[in-house]
Amino acid sequence: NGGALQGLEKLSFYYLIMAKGGIVRTGTHGLLVKQEDMKGHFSISIPVKSDIAPVARFTTCYQKRTSLASLGL
């Protein structure tokens, strides 16, 4: 139903984890949100293994898409 998706935006979060002098993991997390619900939180599960111990750096950025019709959703 296209009407149910009206007013929704897709936020795509991209992240990378750096440790021991290089990028050890990358990933994405997508959320569908309403304009009025732009505040909040979400969780990302990241297994901790020896490749990111004892110190790692987590970096993230996001991209906002306002037209879900162009995404085929």
Beta strands, then each sheet from edge to edge (+ up, - down):
strand 1: 8-19
strand 2: 22-34
strand 3: 57-65
sheet 1: 2+ 1- 3+
end
